[in-house]
Amino acid sequence: MENAAGEEVAVVGDLGAERFANQSDAESWVGEVFGDLVAEGVDAVTLFELERRVYGPMSLHP
């Protein structure tokens, strides 16, 4: 999770602790909570599988 400057945003609570079994679940979750992430200062997200970047950063803004 990054801000517009590309700096990591530390999100606390449930939003910061999510882990997923597969890419589809992760993408669905982002679609459901992107407004909450933006409210926490997140402008973009990157999807990782363990330490490997799958894709991103993906903007949360239109």
PQR file of N, CA, C, O and H, with PARSE charges and radii, in Angstrom:
ATOM      1  N   MET A   1       0.843  -1.151   0.000 -0.4000 1.5000
ATOM      2  CA  MET A   1       0.000   0.000   0.000 -0.0000 2.0000
ATOM      3  C   MET A   1       0.899   1.226   0.000  0.5500 1.7000
ATOM      4  O   MET A   1       1.825   1.336   0.803 -0.5500 1.4000
ATOM      5  N   GLU A   2       0.608   2.154  -0.921 -0.4000 1.5000
ATOM      6  CA  GLU A   2       1.453   3.326  -1.108 -0.0000 2.0000
ATOM      7  C   GLU A   2       0.621   4.586  -1.179  0.5500 1.7000
ATOM      8  O   GLU A   2      -0.565   4.555  -1.508 -0.5500 1.4000
ATOM      9  H   GLU A   2      -0.144   2.065  -1.574  0.4000 1.0000
ATOM     10  N   ASN A   3       1.271   5.704  -0.862 -0.4000 1.5000
ATOM     11  CA  ASN A   3       0.636   7.002  -1.083 -0.0000 2.0000
ATOM     12  C   ASN A   3       1.017   7.493  -2.475  0.5500 1.7000
ATOM     13  O   ASN A   3       1.705   6.789  -3.214 -0.5500 1.4000
ATOM     14  H   ASN A   3       2.234   5.729  -0.595  0.4000 1.0000
ATOM     15  N   ALA A   4       0.578   8.685  -2.835 -0.4000 1.5000
ATOM     16  CA  ALA A   4       0.819   9.218  -4.177 -0.0000 2.0000
ATOM     17  C   ALA A   4       2.302   9.425  -4.467  0.5500 1.7000
ATOM     18  O   ALA A   4       2.704   9.435  -5.631 -0.5500 1.4000
ATOM     19  H   ALA A   4       0.019   9.257  -2.234  0.4000 1.0000
ATOM     20  N   ALA A   5       3.119   9.588  -3.433 -0.4000 1.5000
ATOM     21  CA  ALA A   5       4.563   9.776  -3.603 -0.0000 2.0000
ATOM     22  C   ALA A   5       5.302   8.446  -3.730  0.5500 1.7000
ATOM     23  O   ALA A   5       6.520   8.429  -3.909 -0.5500 1.4000
ATOM     24  H   ALA A   5       2.792   9.580  -2.488  0.4000 1.0000
ATOM     25  N   GLY A   6       4.571   7.328  -3.638 -0.4000 1.5000
ATOM     26  CA  GLY A   6       5.194   6.016  -3.732 -0.0000 2.0000
ATOM     27  C   GLY A   6       5.758   5.507  -2.423  0.5500 1.7000
ATOM     28  O   GLY A   6       6.482   4.512  -2.399 -0.5500 1.4000
ATOM     29  H   GLY A   6       3.582   7.342  -3.492  0.4000 1.0000
ATOM     30  N   GLU A   7       5.429   6.186  -1.328 -0.4000 1.5000
ATOM     31  CA  GLU A   7       5.899   5.777  -0.008 -0.0000 2.0000
ATOM     32  C   GLU A   7       4.923   4.779   0.599  0.5500 1.7000
ATOM     33  O   GLU A   7       3.710   4.897   0.426 -0.5500 1.4000
ATOM     34  H   GLU A   7       4.840   6.994  -1.348  0.4000 1.0000
ATOM     35  N   GLU A   8       5.457   3.809   1.301 -0.4000 1.5000
ATOM     36  CA  GLU A   8       4.610   2.804   1.933 -0.0000 2.0000
ATOM     37  C   GLU A   8       3.717   3.440   2.993  0.5500 1.7000
ATOM     38  O   GLU A   8       4.159   4.274   3.784 -0.5500 1.4000
ATOM     39  H   GLU A   8       6.442   3.713   1.441  0.4000 1.0000
ATOM     40  N   VAL A   9       2.454   3.029   2.992 -0.4000 1.5000
ATOM     41  CA  VAL A   9       1.489   3.488   3.988 -0.0000 2.0000
ATOM     42  C   VAL A   9       1.225   2.327   4.937  0.5500 1.7000
ATOM     43  O   VAL A   9       0.825   1.246   4.506 -0.5500 1.4000
ATOM     44  H   VAL A   9       2.094   2.352   2.350  0.4000 1.0000
ATOM     45  N   ALA A  10       1.445   2.548   6.215 -0.4000 1.5000
ATOM     46  CA  ALA A  10       1.175   1.528   7.226 -0.0000 2.0000
ATOM     47  C   ALA A  10      -0.279   1.655   7.664  0.5500 1.7000
ATOM     48  O   ALA A  10      -0.649   2.619   8.334 -0.5500 1.4000
ATOM     49  H   ALA A  10       1.769   3.427   6.566  0.4000 1.0000
ATOM     50  N   VAL A  11      -1.085   0.697   7.292 -0.4000 1.5000
ATOM     51  CA  VAL A  11      -2.502   0.685   7.652 -0.0000 2.0000
ATOM     52  C   VAL A  11      -2.664  -0.285   8.816  0.5500 1.7000
ATOM     53  O   VAL A  11      -2.215  -1.429   8.744 -0.5500 1.4000
ATOM     54  H   VAL A  11      -0.784  -0.086   6.748  0.4000 1.0000
ATOM     55  N   VAL A  12      -3.299   0.168   9.874 -0.4000 1.5000
ATOM     56  CA  VAL A  12      -3.456  -0.664  11.068 -0.0000 2.0000
ATOM     57  C   VAL A  12      -4.823  -1.336  11.082  0.5500 1.7000
ATOM     58  O   VAL A  12      -5.712  -0.980  10.309 -0.5500 1.4000
ATOM     59  H   VAL A  12      -3.663   1.097   9.932  0.4000 1.0000
ATOM     60  N   GLY A  13      -4.975  -2.295  11.957 -0.4000 1.5000
ATOM     61  CA  GLY A  13      -6.252  -2.977  12.100 -0.0000 2.0000
ATOM     62  C   GLY A  13      -6.484  -3.994  11.005  0.5500 1.7000
ATOM     63  O   GLY A  13      -5.544  -4.494  10.387 -0.5500 1.4000
ATOM     64  H   GLY A  13      -4.253  -2.584  12.586  0.4000 1.0000
ATOM     65  N   ASP A  14      -7.754  -4.294  10.775 -0.4000 1.5000
ATOM     66  CA  ASP A  14      -8.137  -5.323   9.809 -0.0000 2.0000
ATOM     67  C   ASP A  14      -7.641  -5.032   8.402  0.5500 1.7000
ATOM     68  O   ASP A  14      -7.272  -5.956   7.677 -0.5500 1.4000
ATOM     69  H   ASP A  14      -8.518  -3.888  11.277  0.4000 1.0000
ATOM     70  N   LEU A  15      -7.626  -3.768   8.003 -0.4000 1.5000
ATOM     71  CA  LEU A  15      -7.214  -3.432   6.643 -0.0000 2.0000
ATOM     72  C   LEU A  15      -5.744  -3.751   6.397  0.5500 1.7000
ATOM     73  O   LEU A  15      -5.370  -4.098   5.277 -0.5500 1.4000
ATOM     74  H   LEU A  15      -7.927  -3.018   8.592  0.4000 1.0000
ATOM     75  N   GLY A  16      -4.920  -3.640   7.406 -0.4000 1.5000
ATOM     76  CA  GLY A  16      -3.495  -3.867   7.238 -0.0000 2.0000
ATOM     77  C   GLY A  16      -3.055  -5.302   7.424  0.5500 1.7000
ATOM     78  O   GLY A  16      -1.919  -5.645   7.096 -0.5500 1.4000
ATOM     79  H   GLY A  16      -5.224  -3.358   8.316  0.4000 1.0000
ATOM     80  N   ALA A  17      -3.921  -6.142   7.941 -0.4000 1.5000
ATOM     81  CA  ALA A  17      -3.534  -7.506   8.289 -0.0000 2.0000
ATOM     82  C   ALA A  17      -4.080  -8.561   7.334  0.5500 1.7000
ATOM     83  O   ALA A  17      -3.900  -9.754   7.579 -0.5500 1.4000
ATOM     84  H   ALA A  17      -4.843  -5.863   8.207  0.4000 1.0000
ATOM     85  N   GLU A  18      -4.727  -8.163   6.277 -0.4000 1.5000
ATOM     86  CA  GLU A  18      -5.372  -9.131   5.388 -0.0000 2.0000
ATOM     87  C   GLU A  18      -4.354  -9.937   4.582  0.5500 1.7000
ATOM     88  O   GLU A  18      -3.377  -9.390   4.070 -0.5500 1.4000
ATOM     89  H   GLU A  18      -4.873  -7.194   6.078  0.4000 1.0000
ATOM     90  N   ARG A  19      -4.599 -11.248   4.478 -0.4000 1.5000
ATOM     91  CA  ARG A  19      -3.843 -12.166   3.632 -0.0000 2.0000
ATOM     92  C   ARG A  19      -4.871 -13.033   2.921  0.5500 1.7000
ATOM     93  O   ARG A  19      -5.949 -13.292   3.457 -0.5500 1.4000
ATOM     94  H   ARG A  19      -5.392 -11.693   4.894  0.4000 1.0000
ATOM     95  N   PHE A  20      -4.541 -13.481   1.711 -0.4000 1.5000
ATOM     96  CA  PHE A  20      -5.523 -14.197   0.901 -0.0000 2.0000
ATOM     97  C   PHE A  20      -4.938 -15.473   0.321  0.5500 1.7000
ATOM     98  O   PHE A  20      -3.735 -15.571   0.080 -0.5500 1.4000
ATOM     99  H   PHE A  20      -3.666 -13.271   1.275  0.4000 1.0000
ATOM    100  N   ALA A  21      -5.807 -16.444   0.103 -0.4000 1.5000
ATOM    101  CA  ALA A  21      -5.393 -17.732  -0.440 -0.0000 2.0000
ATOM    102  C   ALA A  21      -5.125 -17.667  -1.934  0.5500 1.7000
ATOM    103  O   ALA A  21      -4.378 -18.484  -2.472 -0.5500 1.4000
ATOM    104  H   ALA A  21      -6.784 -16.365   0.299  0.4000 1.0000
ATOM    105  N   ASN A  22      -5.741 -16.685  -2.611 -0.4000 1.5000
ATOM    106  CA  ASN A  22      -5.550 -16.609  -4.058 -0.0000 2.0000
ATOM    107  C   ASN A  22      -5.736 -15.172  -4.552  0.5500 1.7000
ATOM    108  O   ASN A  22      -6.236 -14.307  -3.832 -0.5500 1.4000
ATOM    109  H   ASN A  22      -6.348 -16.022  -2.174  0.4000 1.0000
ATOM    110  N   GLN A  23      -5.323 -14.948  -5.784 -0.4000 1.5000
ATOM    111  CA  GLN A  23      -5.365 -13.620  -6.396 -0.0000 2.0000
ATOM    112  C   GLN A  23      -6.787 -13.096  -6.515  0.5500 1.7000
ATOM    113  O   GLN A  23      -7.028 -11.910  -6.287 -0.5500 1.4000
ATOM    114  H   GLN A  23      -4.917 -15.650  -6.368  0.4000 1.0000
ATOM    115  N   SER A  24      -7.714 -13.944  -6.861 -0.4000 1.5000
ATOM    116  CA  SER A  24      -9.107 -13.523  -7.025 -0.0000 2.0000
ATOM    117  C   SER A  24      -9.681 -12.959  -5.726  0.5500 1.7000
ATOM    118  O   SER A  24     -10.358 -11.931  -5.736 -0.5500 1.4000
ATOM    119  H   SER A  24      -7.518 -14.907  -7.046  0.4000 1.0000
ATOM    120  N   ASP A  25      -9.410 -13.631  -4.620 -0.4000 1.5000
ATOM    121  CA  ASP A  25      -9.896 -13.142  -3.324 -0.0000 2.0000
ATOM    122  C   ASP A  25      -9.275 -11.794  -2.976  0.5500 1.7000
ATOM    123  O   ASP A  25      -9.957 -10.908  -2.460 -0.5500 1.4000
ATOM    124  H   ASP A  25      -8.860 -14.466  -4.613  0.4000 1.0000
ATOM    125  N   ALA A  26      -7.988 -11.639  -3.254 -0.4000 1.5000
ATOM    126  CA  ALA A  26      -7.304 -10.372  -2.973 -0.0000 2.0000
ATOM    127  C   ALA A  26      -7.896  -9.241  -3.804  0.5500 1.7000
ATOM    128  O   ALA A  26      -8.142  -8.152  -3.286 -0.5500 1.4000
ATOM    129  H   ALA A  26      -7.435 -12.358  -3.673  0.4000 1.0000
ATOM    130  N   GLU A  27      -8.124  -9.493  -5.083 -0.4000 1.5000
ATOM    131  CA  GLU A  27      -8.687  -8.463  -5.959 -0.0000 2.0000
ATOM    132  C   GLU A  27     -10.106  -8.097  -5.539  0.5500 1.7000
ATOM    133  O   GLU A  27     -10.476  -6.923  -5.566 -0.5500 1.4000
ATOM    134  H   GLU A  27      -7.924 -10.377  -5.504  0.4000 1.0000
ATOM    135  N   SER A  28     -10.896  -9.080  -5.154 -0.4000 1.5000
ATOM    136  CA  SER A  28     -12.261  -8.805  -4.695 -0.0000 2.0000
ATOM    137  C   SER A  28     -12.246  -7.947  -3.440  0.5500 1.7000
ATOM    138  O   SER A  28     -13.043  -7.018  -3.308 -0.5500 1.4000
ATOM    139  H   SER A  28     -10.596 -10.034  -5.132  0.4000 1.0000
ATOM    140  N   TRP A  29     -11.339  -8.256  -2.519 -0.4000 1.5000
ATOM    141  CA  TRP A  29     -11.233  -7.490  -1.275 -0.0000 2.0000
ATOM    142  C   TRP A  29     -10.884  -6.036  -1.567  0.5500 1.7000
ATOM    143  O   TRP A  29     -11.485  -5.128  -0.994 -0.5500 1.4000
ATOM    144  H   TRP A  29     -10.692  -9.011  -2.626  0.4000 1.0000
ATOM    145  N   VAL A  30      -9.922  -5.811  -2.451 -0.4000 1.5000
ATOM    146  CA  VAL A  30      -9.554  -4.432  -2.803 -0.0000 2.0000
ATOM    147  C   VAL A  30     -10.772  -3.706  -3.362  0.5500 1.7000
ATOM    148  O   VAL A  30     -11.012  -2.548  -3.022 -0.5500 1.4000
ATOM    149  H   VAL A  30      -9.434  -6.549  -2.916  0.4000 1.0000
ATOM    150  N   GLY A  31     -11.541  -4.373  -4.214 -0.4000 1.5000
ATOM    151  CA  GLY A  31     -12.743  -3.764  -4.771 -0.0000 2.0000
ATOM    152  C   GLY A  31     -13.779  -3.407  -3.721  0.5500 1.7000
ATOM    153  O   GLY A  31     -14.512  -2.431  -3.875 -0.5500 1.4000
ATOM    154  H   GLY A  31     -11.346  -5.314  -4.490  0.4000 1.0000
ATOM    155  N   GLU A  32     -13.842  -4.188  -2.660 -0.4000 1.5000
ATOM    156  CA  GLU A  32     -14.818  -3.946  -1.597 -0.0000 2.0000
ATOM    157  C   GLU A  32     -14.391  -2.837  -0.636  0.5500 1.7000
ATOM    158  O   GLU A  32     -15.241  -2.115  -0.114 -0.5500 1.4000
ATOM    159  H   GLU A  32     -13.246  -4.981  -2.534  0.4000 1.0000
ATOM    160  N   VAL A  33     -13.091  -2.692  -0.395 -0.4000 1.5000
ATOM    161  CA  VAL A  33     -12.630  -1.777   0.661 -0.0000 2.0000
ATOM    162  C   VAL A  33     -11.781  -0.618   0.150  0.5500 1.7000
ATOM    163  O   VAL A  33     -11.175   0.094   0.952 -0.5500 1.4000
ATOM    164  H   VAL A  33     -12.400  -3.279  -0.819  0.4000 1.0000
ATOM    165  N   PHE A  34     -11.723  -0.411  -1.170 -0.4000 1.5000
ATOM    166  CA  PHE A  34     -10.824   0.629  -1.675 -0.0000 2.0000
ATOM    167  C   PHE A  34     -11.138   1.995  -1.087  0.5500 1.7000
ATOM    168  O   PHE A  34     -10.220   2.783  -0.859 -0.5500 1.4000
ATOM    169  H   PHE A  34     -12.215  -0.989  -1.821  0.4000 1.0000
ATOM    170  N   GLY A  35     -12.406   2.300  -0.833 -0.4000 1.5000
ATOM    171  CA  GLY A  35     -12.766   3.584  -0.229 -0.0000 2.0000
ATOM    172  C   GLY A  35     -12.188   3.738   1.169  0.5500 1.7000
ATOM    173  O   GLY A  35     -11.739   4.820   1.545 -0.5500 1.4000
ATOM    174  H   GLY A  35     -13.152   1.660  -1.018  0.4000 1.0000
ATOM    175  N   ASP A  36     -12.200   2.656   1.938 -0.4000 1.5000
ATOM    176  CA  ASP A  36     -11.606   2.672   3.277 -0.0000 2.0000
ATOM    177  C   ASP A  36     -10.093   2.855   3.193  0.5500 1.7000
ATOM    178  O   ASP A  36      -9.502   3.572   4.000 -0.5500 1.4000
ATOM    179  H   ASP A  36     -12.565   1.777   1.632  0.4000 1.0000
ATOM    180  N   LEU A  37      -9.473   2.202   2.211 -0.4000 1.5000
ATOM    181  CA  LEU A  37      -8.028   2.348   2.035 -0.0000 2.0000
ATOM    182  C   LEU A  37      -7.663   3.783   1.679  0.5500 1.7000
ATOM    183  O   LEU A  37      -6.707   4.335   2.222 -0.5500 1.4000
ATOM    184  H   LEU A  37      -9.954   1.620   1.555  0.4000 1.0000
ATOM    185  N   VAL A  38      -8.419   4.388   0.769 -0.4000 1.5000
ATOM    186  CA  VAL A  38      -8.170   5.785   0.387 -0.0000 2.0000
ATOM    187  C   VAL A  38      -8.310   6.689   1.611  0.5500 1.7000
ATOM    188  O   VAL A  38      -7.517   7.613   1.794 -0.5500 1.4000
ATOM    189  H   VAL A  38      -9.196   3.939   0.327  0.4000 1.0000
ATOM    190  N   ALA A  39      -9.306   6.429   2.439 -0.4000 1.5000
ATOM    191  CA  ALA A  39      -9.504   7.228   3.652 -0.0000 2.0000
ATOM    192  C   ALA A  39      -8.323   7.105   4.613  0.5500 1.7000
ATOM    193  O   ALA A  39      -8.085   8.005   5.419 -0.5500 1.4000
ATOM    194  H   ALA A  39      -9.950   5.678   2.290  0.4000 1.0000
ATOM    195  N   GLU A  40      -7.589   6.005   4.536 -0.4000 1.5000
ATOM    196  CA  GLU A  40      -6.406   5.791   5.374 -0.0000 2.0000
ATOM    197  C   GLU A  40      -5.142   6.366   4.741  0.5500 1.7000
ATOM    198  O   GLU A  40      -4.056   6.254   5.309 -0.5500 1.4000
ATOM    199  H   GLU A  40      -7.783   5.274   3.882  0.4000 1.0000
ATOM    200  N   GLY A  41      -5.281   6.986   3.559 -0.4000 1.5000
ATOM    201  CA  GLY A  41      -4.121   7.590   2.907 -0.0000 2.0000
ATOM    202  C   GLY A  41      -3.463   6.734   1.850  0.5500 1.7000
ATOM    203  O   GLY A  41      -2.385   7.069   1.360 -0.5500 1.4000
ATOM    204  H   GLY A  41      -6.164   7.077   3.097  0.4000 1.0000
ATOM    205  N   VAL A  42      -4.107   5.615   1.487 -0.4000 1.5000
ATOM    206  CA  VAL A  42      -3.561   4.723   0.465 -0.0000 2.0000
ATOM    207  C   VAL A  42      -4.030   5.207  -0.903  0.5500 1.7000
ATOM    208  O   VAL A  42      -5.224   5.422  -1.114 -0.5500 1.4000
ATOM    209  H   VAL A  42      -4.983   5.343   1.885  0.4000 1.0000
ATOM    210  N   ASP A  43      -3.093   5.377  -1.828 -0.4000 1.5000
ATOM    211  CA  ASP A  43      -3.425   5.791  -3.190 -0.0000 2.0000
ATOM    212  C   ASP A  43      -3.248   4.668  -4.203  0.5500 1.7000
ATOM    213  O   ASP A  43      -3.817   4.720  -5.293 -0.5500 1.4000
ATOM    214  H   ASP A  43      -2.123   5.203  -1.657  0.4000 1.0000
ATOM    215  N   ALA A  44      -2.458   3.646  -3.850 -0.4000 1.5000
ATOM    216  CA  ALA A  44      -2.195   2.545  -4.771 -0.0000 2.0000
ATOM    217  C   ALA A  44      -1.869   1.287  -3.977  0.5500 1.7000
ATOM    218  O   ALA A  44      -1.373   1.356  -2.853 -0.5500 1.4000
ATOM    219  H   ALA A  44      -1.996   3.603  -2.964  0.4000 1.0000
ATOM    220  N   VAL A  45      -2.154   0.141  -4.578 -0.4000 1.5000
ATOM    221  CA  VAL A  45      -1.839  -1.142  -3.956 -0.0000 2.0000
ATOM    222  C   VAL A  45      -1.037  -1.993  -4.929  0.5500 1.7000
ATOM    223  O   VAL A  45      -1.138  -1.837  -6.146 -0.5500 1.4000
ATOM    224  H   VAL A  45      -2.557   0.085  -5.492  0.4000 1.0000
ATOM    225  N   THR A  46      -0.246  -2.890  -4.373 -0.4000 1.5000
ATOM    226  CA  THR A  46       0.528  -3.840  -5.156 -0.0000 2.0000
ATOM    227  C   THR A  46       0.203  -5.232  -4.640  0.5500 1.7000
ATOM    228  O   THR A  46       0.164  -5.459  -3.431 -0.5500 1.4000
ATOM    229  H   THR A  46      -0.165  -3.016  -3.385  0.4000 1.0000
ATOM    230  N   LEU A  47      -0.029  -6.157  -5.554 -0.4000 1.5000
ATOM    231  CA  LEU A  47      -0.349  -7.533  -5.197 -0.0000 2.0000
ATOM    232  C   LEU A  47       0.935  -8.364  -5.190  0.5500 1.7000
ATOM    233  O   LEU A  47       1.673  -8.395  -6.174 -0.5500 1.4000
ATOM    234  H   LEU A  47       0.002  -5.972  -6.536  0.4000 1.0000
ATOM    235  N   PHE A  48       1.188  -9.035  -4.065 -0.4000 1.5000
ATOM    236  CA  PHE A  48       2.357  -9.904  -3.914 -0.0000 2.0000
ATOM    237  C   PHE A  48       1.914 -11.332  -3.661  0.5500 1.7000
ATOM    238  O   PHE A  48       0.877 -11.574  -3.043 -0.5500 1.4000
ATOM    239  H   PHE A  48       0.589  -9.009  -3.265  0.4000 1.0000
ATOM    240  N   GLU A  49       2.714 -12.278  -4.146 -0.4000 1.5000
ATOM    241  CA  GLU A  49       2.591 -13.679  -3.766 -0.0000 2.0000
ATOM    242  C   GLU A  49       3.861 -13.996  -2.993  0.5500 1.7000
ATOM    243  O   GLU A  49       4.937 -14.140  -3.574 -0.5500 1.4000
ATOM    244  H   GLU A  49       3.556 -12.081  -4.648  0.4000 1.0000
ATOM    245  N   LEU A  50       3.724 -14.104  -1.677 -0.4000 1.5000
ATOM    246  CA  LEU A  50       4.872 -14.173  -0.776 -0.0000 2.0000
ATOM    247  C   LEU A  50       5.719 -12.922  -1.002  0.5500 1.7000
ATOM    248  O   LEU A  50       5.246 -11.818  -0.728 -0.5500 1.4000
ATOM    249  H   LEU A  50       2.850 -13.987  -1.205  0.4000 1.0000
ATOM    250  N   GLU A  51       6.950 -13.053  -1.490 -0.4000 1.5000
ATOM    251  CA  GLU A  51       7.807 -11.885  -1.723 -0.0000 2.0000
ATOM    252  C   GLU A  51       7.815 -11.446  -3.188  0.5500 1.7000
ATOM    253  O   GLU A  51       8.427 -10.429  -3.516 -0.5500 1.4000
ATOM    254  H   GLU A  51       7.333 -13.949  -1.712  0.4000 1.0000
ATOM    255  N   ARG A  52       7.153 -12.187  -4.069 -0.4000 1.5000
ATOM    256  CA  ARG A  52       7.165 -11.892  -5.504 -0.0000 2.0000
ATOM    257  C   ARG A  52       6.036 -10.937  -5.864  0.5500 1.7000
ATOM    258  O   ARG A  52       4.869 -11.189  -5.563 -0.5500 1.4000
ATOM    259  H   ARG A  52       6.656 -13.013  -3.802  0.4000 1.0000
ATOM    260  N   ARG A  53       6.405  -9.829  -6.517 -0.4000 1.5000
ATOM    261  CA  ARG A  53       5.387  -8.878  -6.976 -0.0000 2.0000
ATOM    262  C   ARG A  53       4.652  -9.481  -8.166  0.5500 1.7000
ATOM    263  O   ARG A  53       5.268  -9.848  -9.166 -0.5500 1.4000
ATOM    264  H   ARG A  53       7.353  -9.624  -6.761  0.4000 1.0000
ATOM    265  N   VAL A  54       3.327  -9.580  -8.051 -0.4000 1.5000
ATOM    266  CA  VAL A  54       2.505 -10.098  -9.139 -0.0000 2.0000
ATOM    267  C   VAL A  54       2.170  -8.958 -10.090  0.5500 1.7000
ATOM    268  O   VAL A  54       2.346  -9.086 -11.301 -0.5500 1.4000
ATOM    269  H   VAL A  54       2.826  -9.282  -7.239  0.4000 1.0000
ATOM    270  N   TYR A  55       1.686  -7.837  -9.544 -0.4000 1.5000
ATOM    271  CA  TYR A  55       1.490  -6.623 -10.329 -0.0000 2.0000
ATOM    272  C   TYR A  55       1.249  -5.438  -9.417  0.5500 1.7000
ATOM    273  O   TYR A  55       0.938  -5.584  -8.235 -0.5500 1.4000
ATOM    274  H   TYR A  55       1.543  -7.733  -8.559  0.4000 1.0000
ATOM    275  N   GLY A  56       1.399  -4.288  -9.988 -0.4000 1.5000
ATOM    276  CA  GLY A  56       1.176  -3.052  -9.246 -0.0000 2.0000
ATOM    277  C   GLY A  56       2.400  -2.161  -9.331  0.5500 1.7000
ATOM    278  O   GLY A  56       3.424  -2.553  -9.890 -0.5500 1.4000
ATOM    279  H   GLY A  56       1.652  -4.170 -10.948  0.4000 1.0000
ATOM    280  N   PRO A  57       2.298  -1.001  -8.794 -0.5600 1.5000
ATOM    281  CA  PRO A  57       1.168  -0.485  -8.041  0.2800 2.0000
ATOM    282  C   PRO A  57      -0.039  -0.165  -8.927  0.5500 1.7000
ATOM    283  O   PRO A  57       0.099   0.284 -10.064 -0.5500 1.4000
ATOM    284  N   MET A  58      -1.209  -0.408  -8.375 -0.4000 1.5000
ATOM    285  CA  MET A  58      -2.472  -0.155  -9.058 -0.0000 2.0000
ATOM    286  C   MET A  58      -3.180   0.978  -8.314  0.5500 1.7000
ATOM    287  O   MET A  58      -3.446   0.875  -7.117 -0.5500 1.4000
ATOM    288  H   MET A  58      -1.322  -0.772  -7.450  0.4000 1.0000
ATOM    289  N   SER A  59      -3.478   2.044  -9.028 -0.4000 1.5000
ATOM    290  CA  SER A  59      -4.115   3.212  -8.422 -0.0000 2.0000
ATOM    291  C   SER A  59      -5.509   2.876  -7.905  0.5500 1.7000
ATOM    292  O   SER A  59      -6.231   2.074  -8.497 -0.5500 1.4000
ATOM    293  H   SER A  59      -3.262   2.127 -10.001  0.4000 1.0000
ATOM    294  N   LEU A  60      -5.870   3.503  -6.796 -0.4000 1.5000
ATOM    295  CA  LEU A  60      -7.219   3.366  -6.252 -0.0000 2.0000
ATOM    296  C   LEU A  60      -8.109   4.531  -6.668  0.5500 1.7000
ATOM    297  O   LEU A  60      -9.235   4.662  -6.188 -0.5500 1.4000
ATOM    298  H   LEU A  60      -5.284   4.155  -6.316  0.4000 1.0000
ATOM    299  N   HIS A  61      -7.606   5.370  -7.556 -0.4000 1.5000
ATOM    300  CA  HIS A  61      -8.350   6.539  -8.025 -0.0000 2.0000
ATOM    301  C   HIS A  61      -8.717   6.359  -9.498  0.5500 1.7000
ATOM    302  O   HIS A  61      -7.976   5.735 -10.257 -0.5500 1.4000
ATOM    303  H   HIS A  61      -6.691   5.263  -7.946  0.4000 1.0000
ATOM    304  N   PRO A  62      -9.880   6.917  -9.900 -0.5600 1.5000
ATOM    305  CA  PRO A  62     -10.277   6.784 -11.315  0.2800 2.0000
ATOM    306  C   PRO A  62      -9.337   7.525 -12.250  0.5500 1.7000
ATOM    307  O   PRO A  62      -9.536   7.509 -13.465 -0.5500 1.4000
TER
END
